[in-house]
Amino acid sequence: MEVVTFGETMVLFNPETQGPLRYVGTFTKSIGGAESNVAIALARLGHKAGWFSKLGEDEFGRYIKSTVMGEEVDVSRVKKDPDRTTGILFKERFSTVNPNVYYYRKGSAASHLSIEDLDMDYICSAKILHVTGISLALSQEVREAVFHAVKEARKCGVTISFDPNIRLKLWSKEEARKYILEMAALSDIIFPGKDEAELLLGTEEPKEVCDRFLKMGVKIVALKLGKSGCYVKSKDEEEFVQGYTVDQPVDTVGAGDGYAAGFLSGYLEDLSLVDCAKRANAVGAMATLVKGDMEGFPYKDQVEIFMGLRDNIDR
């Protein structure tokens, strides 16, 4: 594998109509999970990606595994738990704002993923290990597993990629700040959003945010600035990279995961920092064009057409 990642993926129920869920009668079913999103996006961009988690021995668990496997992501290290269920989530949509999300994941199989469930030979065989702050919030058991995986992978020379992905429905600001900053100090590449930077560091000023993460030992900071683009910095390069205009975004969920995958794709291909950021911006923008968490992630030729790097021949 070029990239290995792990974390909870749930069955996602998307309402077919807008408004409070008590008035919604029909839903479409798909999957939602930050880590599997990144793995799927990377696979579509032509990379070998592996994802694992702990799923219930139930129909939803089977559905998640088969869906991720169908995207050509390696799922050989997925664990099954016969005593616990697979998590689910519902979205609630209104016309002018991002959807509300309701989790039903407490006590799920994935929230009991432990150090014993890790295959460190598999993780250490990868070039990059990607983790997120969501896993740190699920339970102490999962948090210990993530920190163990990262520390052992670092010893093997694996590059650590980290997306804070703060979800305040899962834990407090104080807990989030403590453990995410601790993980940041173990990371090589970090993908904070500007709001997350404000919560973690007390500032969203791009240069200051990047400098403070670099002082912790991070090698590359890619600060997501929403539709305006991103600000990226390493010890040798520093640049604001303009985003791509999307006139009518359909669904913004998954855009940050697409951004991370686009950046890691460029990193694996030894692109410059700026070119990594350009691809990241493009994948993130394209993710918003389609309803669903991962359905809008492009293939390599599609993102190159979107970026104007090749011609589009449609007939």
PyMOL commands that set and color helices and strands:
alter all, ss='L'
color gray80, all
select helices_A, chain A and resi 21-23+34-44+59-70+110-112+115-117+120-124+133-138+140-155+173-184+194-201+206-215+226-228+255-268+273-287+300-306
alter helices_A, ss='H'
color red, helices_A
select strands_A, chain A and resi 3-6+10-15+27-32+49-52+54-56+79-81+88-94+97-104+128-132+159-163+189-190+220-224+229-233+238-242
alter strands_A, ss='S'
color yellow, strands_A
deselect
rebuild
show_as cartoon
